[in-house]
Amino acid sequence: MEMKYQTWGDPKNPPVLLLHALACHSGWWKWVTPYLEKEYYLIAPDFRGHGQSPWADSYRFDDYARDIEELVEKFDGPYAIVGHSMGAYVGLKVASRGVRPPSALLVADMKMDSPEEELAGLHKAAQKSGRIYDTLQDAVANYRFLPPQHAAPKERVEQVAQDCYHEQEDGRWGERFDRRALAIEKVEAVALAEQVNCPTWFVRAKESQVMPAEGAKELARITGGPLHEMEGVFHHLPLEAPEAFASLIREFMIQTNNK
């Protein structure tokens, strides 16, 4: 599948893949990239069924990983992955599959497991059709994060929301995101982490409930990588604290010898 993606910076610089969360898109990184584009070549893909990428018949984590492996064939040499939420889990998948693993991986506020009740709720939501709105303004006004808690400025939320919709032939506005992608598989972060050999960092948002502190510590212990906690932010790091997040990414690149 041909993924759509955005790039920032000079292709001659060290490449960094920026992988977004479930039901998000590459535009979530646009506030992080200004702090890094002079030093790195930043590549932010839209996962299948997300953003500008086409919908697909299958949304397994291995499908996402295979798409990333095909994408990195376009770029020479080693590359690093910075993944947020589901993007971090896909990064773990790519790093564990051994096809063309990253030279370093940063995992940011990722789910550790999937309670059965939560999975059932997501699979039920995946069977519903996307909402249709009369105007883009109506669509943006009804846009909500999941989880809903965040400290992002209103204008950033509105900008990412605008890119979540497209105008239909009848003039109304529908979701770009394929809701069938909500029917995710069970997340097994510990099992994947045990198969990763590249330097791996973990970043946890201190106000977030997505990645429990003890679980993050366990992943750091398994991989031997450091754990960083970001103060005063919830789950949506690229929007809530882009400058601080970018500083951590820069430190990660330097410390893992991906300068």
N, C-alpha and C positions, 0 to 999 in steps of 0.2 A: 504494500500500500504506500502511496506517495504522500508522506506527511508534509503539511505546510509548516513553515517555521520563519522566525524573525532572527536577524543577526545584528550585532552591534560590534564596532571595533574593527581592528585590522586583522585580516585572515593570517597574517604572518605571526601574530601573537599566540600564546598558548590557548588552545580551545577549551571552553567550559560550557557544558550542556546544562541549561537551566530547565528543570522539569516541574511542571505545575501540578496542582492538586486536582482531585476528582471534581468534575463539573466546572472547572475553571478554564483558563486559556493562557496563551503565551503573553498576552498583554499585562498579566499580573506582575511581570518582571520589569516593566518599563520605568519604575521608580528606583529600582536597584541598579540598573545598568549604567546610569550616568556616572556612578562612583567607580566603575570598573572598566569601562570601555576603552580607556587609554592604555591599559595594561594587558587586557585579555581579549580574545575573540569569543564573544558570547553568542550562543546559539540556543534559542528558546523555541522548541517545537510545540505544535498543538497536537495532543494525542488524538488518535482516531476517535471520531464522534464528538470532538471538542473543537471550539474555535473555528478556524478556517479549514481544518482537515475533514475529509469525507467521512460519512458514516460507514459502518462495517457490520458484518453479520456476527462477529465474535468480539467480545471485550474481556478476554482472559488476560491475566497479568503477563503471561508468556507472549501474548499477541503484542502488547505494548512494548515488551522487551525486544521482541524481534524487530519491531518498527524502528526502535532506537539503534539496534545493531545495523540495520540497513542504512539509516541516516548517517552514522559515523563513518561509513565507507566513503562518503564524499570528502572526508577530511583526513589529511595525512598525519601520521605520528600519534603519540599518546594524547589522551584527552581526560578531563576530569568531569565528574557529574556533581551538580548541586541539585538535590531534589527536595521538594516541599510536600509533605503529607503523602498522597498517593504517588506523587512523583518520586519521593524518597524510596517508597517501596519498590517501584519499578526500577529505580537505580540499584537497589539491593539485588533485584532479579538479574539485571544485566551483569552486575559484578559477580554473581554466583554462577551464572551459566557458562562462563569461560569461553564464549564465542569470540568476542572482542571486548574484554572487560575494561573498565576505566582504570587509569593509573592512580586515581584517588576518588573518594566518594564522601560527600557531605550529606548527612541525613538530617532534615529539619522537621521537627514536630510531626512525627509519623505515628500512625496507629500501631499498637503492638499485637493486637488480636481482634477477633470479631465475635462478640457475643451473639448467640443464636437469635435472640430477640431483635437485635440491631440488624442482622443480616436479613431476617424475615421482613422487617420494615422497608429496607432498601429494595428488596426484590418486589415487594408490593408496589412501591413507588415507581419502579422501572416499567410496570405494566400500564401506567397512566400516560396519556398523550400530553405533550407539552402545551403550556398555556398560550393563548393567542390574545393579543391586545390590539385595540384600535389605533393607538399611536405609540411611537417609541417612548414618549414621555410617560405614558401609562405603564409601559413595560419596566422602565427604569425605576419608577416609583414603587413598583411591587417587587423589585429584586431583593432577595434576602441571602445572607451568608449562611453556611452550615459548617460548624456551629455558628449561632447568631452573634455571640459576643465578639466584639472587636473594638479597637481603638484607632481605626483608620479615619482620616478626614473624609468628610462627605463628598468632596469633589473627586477623590480617588475612587470611592465606591461607585459613583455615578459613571465615571469613565470606563471602569471595567464592566459595569452593567450594560452600557451601550453596545459593547462589542459582543455581548452574549445573545443578541437578537439580530434578525435579518428581516427585511421587508419582503412580504409575500406578494404573489401576483394580484391579490385582491386589495393590496394597499395596507393590510394589517401586518402586525409584527409577531413573529414566532421565534422560538428558542433555536439557537444554533446547536446546542447540546443535545445529543441523542440520549434520551432518558433510559434507554435499554442498558446503557453503560453503568447505571446504578446497581444492577444485579451483579455485584462483585463476588468474587470467591472469598473463602476464608483467608484472613491474613495470618501468617505465621512468621512473624519477624525474627524470632529467636532462631528457628530452624534455618532461615536464609542467612542470617548473620554468621552462623557457624561455617558457612561455605565461602565466605568472602575473604580474599587474601590481600586486597589492596589496602593502603592506609585509609582509615575511615574515621570521620569525625561525626559527632552528634550534637545537635542544637535543639534545645527544648525551650519553648515559651513558658515562662514561669506561671502565667495566669491561665494557661491552657489545661484542659482536662483530656486532651487527645492522647498525649504521650506522658504517662505517669512517670514520676521521678524515679521510682524503683526500677521500672521497666527500662528506662533510658540508661540507668546505671548498669543494668545487666547486659545490655547490648554493648556498652562501652567496655565492660569487662571481657566479653567474649572476643571482641575484635582488637582489644588493646588500644583503642583510640580514645581521645579525650571527649569529655562531655561539657558543653557550655550551656548555661542557662541565661536567657534574656529576660531582664526585669521589665515589668510594666507593660507587657504585651500578651495578647491572647494567641489564637492559633494562626492568624493570617499575617505572618511575618513580612512577606514582601510588600504589603500595603501599609502595615502598621508602623514598622521601623526599618525602612529600606536602607538608610545610611548606616545604622548599627549592624544590620544584617550583612551589608556589603563589606563592612570592615572585618567581620568574621570570615567571610568568604576569601577576602584578600589574605588574611592571616593563614587560613587553611591552605591556600595555594602555595604560599611561601614556605610554610612548615612541612608540607608534603613534597617539596622540591619540584613543584609544577610552576615555577616562577614565570 
